[in-house]
Amino acid sequence: MKLFRLAPFAVSAVVLIGAGCGSIDVAPAGNPDRVLTGTVNAGVPLPVGTEVVVRVLASATNQEMARPATAADMPVVTRPMPQSVERVLGEQTQILSASTSDPVPFRLQYFAEDAMLRRGLALEARISFGGRLRFRTINGQVITLGSAPYPQEITVQPVDR
């Protein structure tokens, strides 16, 4: 008689365990060796010898890398805001051998796992000539798992100095 009363609980436990397995993602991860293509557009003619640098950056705050609190951390004190730490995942530098007013193409190899691309990676470009930084990305451009396979268009703005 006791087994008859436990049967509904056993059935519901099997159903709940089976329902939890339905959310497991079994899709294979993408290849972390990736290639990003696109163009950098300054909107003005660029002279011979212009250096164009394109980088893919992963950023994390110090708070994400923080250690657990210990007794030595007591009492709690006011601490400065966490600093952003950037890690370069890929970089391409090219020097123009001819002047151009067209956007400058790039092809950049980088290493990023799917989890990093889900959070988003920063895409940055800088243009220098005459020994000075002249243009850079002002507005953030983010590379995600969905946008990484497509060509990127980076627009740079003049640096005011």
C-alpha positions as CSV (number, residue, x, y, z in Angstrom):
1,M,0.0,0.0,0.0
2,K,2.9,2.4,0.8
3,L,4.4,1.8,-2.7
4,F,1.1,2.8,-4.3
5,R,1.2,6.2,-2.5
6,L,4.9,6.8,-3.6
7,A,4.2,6.1,-7.3
8,P,2.9,9.6,-8.1
9,F,6.1,11.1,-6.6
10,A,8.3,8.8,-8.5
11,V,6.5,9.6,-11.8
12,S,6.7,13.3,-11.2
13,A,10.5,13.1,-10.3
14,V,11.1,11.3,-13.6
15,V,9.2,13.9,-15.5
16,L,11.0,16.8,-13.9
17,I,14.4,15.2,-14.5
18,G,13.5,14.6,-18.2
19,A,12.3,18.2,-18.6
20,G,15.6,19.6,-17.2
21,C,17.5,17.8,-19.9
22,G,15.6,19.5,-22.6
23,S,17.5,22.8,-22.1
24,I,21.0,21.4,-22.7
25,D,22.7,23.0,-25.7
26,V,24.3,20.2,-27.7
27,A,25.3,22.4,-30.7
28,P,29.0,22.1,-31.5
29,A,31.1,25.2,-30.7
30,G,32.5,27.2,-33.6
31,N,36.2,27.2,-34.5
32,P,37.9,29.8,-32.2
33,D,40.4,30.7,-35.0
34,R,38.5,33.4,-36.8
35,V,39.0,35.9,-39.6
36,L,37.3,39.4,-39.7
37,T,37.2,41.4,-42.9
38,G,35.9,44.8,-43.7
39,T,37.0,48.4,-44.5
40,V,38.1,51.5,-42.6
41,N,36.7,54.7,-43.9
42,A,38.2,58.1,-42.9
43,G,36.1,60.1,-45.3
44,V,39.2,62.1,-46.5
45,P,42.1,61.2,-48.8
46,L,44.9,59.5,-47.0
47,P,48.6,60.2,-48.0
48,V,51.4,57.7,-48.8
49,G,52.8,56.2,-45.7
50,T,49.6,56.3,-43.7
51,E,49.5,53.7,-41.0
52,V,46.1,51.9,-40.4
53,V,45.8,49.8,-37.4
54,V,42.7,47.6,-36.7
55,R,42.3,45.6,-33.5
56,V,39.8,43.2,-31.9
57,L,39.7,43.7,-28.1
58,A,38.2,41.8,-25.3
59,S,37.5,44.0,-22.3
60,A,36.8,43.0,-18.7
61,T,36.7,45.0,-15.6
62,N,38.9,44.4,-12.6
63,Q,35.8,43.6,-10.7
64,E,35.2,40.5,-12.9
65,M,38.7,39.3,-12.1
66,A,38.3,40.1,-8.3
67,R,39.2,37.7,-5.7
68,P,36.8,36.7,-2.9
69,A,36.7,38.9,0.2
70,T,38.8,37.8,3.2
71,A,38.9,38.9,6.8
72,A,41.8,41.3,5.9
73,D,39.4,43.2,3.7
74,M,37.2,44.2,6.8
75,P,36.0,46.8,7.5
76,V,34.6,47.7,4.1
77,V,36.1,50.9,2.7
78,T,35.2,53.0,-0.3
79,R,37.2,51.8,-3.3
80,P,37.7,53.4,-6.7
81,M,35.5,52.3,-9.6
82,P,36.9,49.2,-11.4
83,Q,39.3,49.9,-14.3
84,S,38.7,48.4,-17.7
85,V,41.3,46.0,-18.8
86,E,41.6,45.3,-22.5
87,R,43.2,42.3,-24.1
88,V,44.2,42.4,-27.8
89,L,42.9,39.2,-29.5
90,G,44.0,40.2,-33.0
91,E,45.7,43.1,-34.7
92,Q,46.5,44.2,-38.3
93,T,48.8,47.1,-39.1
94,Q,49.3,48.2,-42.7
95,I,51.2,51.1,-44.2
96,L,49.7,52.6,-47.4
97,S,52.1,52.5,-50.4
98,A,49.9,54.9,-52.4
99,S,47.5,57.7,-51.5
100,T,43.9,56.8,-51.5
101,S,40.5,58.3,-50.9
102,D,38.8,54.9,-50.9
103,P,38.1,53.0,-47.7
104,V,41.1,50.9,-46.7
105,P,40.3,47.1,-46.7
106,F,41.5,44.9,-43.8
107,R,41.7,41.2,-43.0
108,L,42.3,40.4,-39.4
109,Q,42.9,37.0,-37.8
110,Y,42.0,36.6,-34.2
111,F,41.2,33.9,-31.6
112,A,37.8,34.0,-29.8
113,E,35.6,31.3,-28.4
114,D,31.8,31.5,-28.9
115,A,31.3,32.5,-25.3
116,M,33.5,35.6,-25.8
117,L,31.6,36.6,-28.9
118,R,28.2,36.2,-27.1
119,R,29.4,38.9,-24.7
120,G,30.7,41.0,-27.5
121,L,34.2,42.1,-28.6
122,A,35.3,45.6,-29.4
123,L,36.5,46.6,-32.9
124,E,38.9,49.5,-33.0
125,A,40.7,51.4,-35.8
126,R,43.4,54.1,-35.7
127,I,44.9,56.0,-38.6
128,S,48.3,57.8,-38.2
129,F,50.4,59.9,-40.6
130,G,53.0,62.6,-40.2
131,G,54.0,61.0,-36.9
132,R,50.7,61.8,-35.3
133,L,47.4,60.0,-34.6
134,R,44.9,61.6,-36.9
135,F,41.8,59.4,-36.8
136,R,40.3,56.8,-34.5
137,T,37.1,55.1,-33.7
138,I,35.0,57.2,-31.3
139,N,31.8,55.3,-31.3
140,G,32.1,51.7,-30.1
141,Q,31.7,49.0,-32.6
142,V,30.9,45.5,-31.2
143,I,31.5,42.2,-32.9
144,T,29.1,39.4,-31.8
145,L,28.6,35.8,-32.7
146,G,25.9,36.9,-35.2
147,S,27.9,39.8,-36.8
148,A,31.4,38.2,-36.9
149,P,31.0,36.3,-40.2
150,Y,30.0,39.5,-42.2
151,P,32.3,42.3,-43.5
152,Q,32.6,45.2,-41.0
153,E,32.6,48.9,-42.0
154,I,34.5,51.0,-39.5
155,T,34.1,54.8,-39.7
156,V,36.8,56.8,-37.9
157,Q,36.6,60.4,-36.7
158,P,39.3,63.0,-36.6
159,V,41.3,63.4,-33.3
160,D,41.2,66.9,-31.9
161,R,44.6,67.9,-30.5
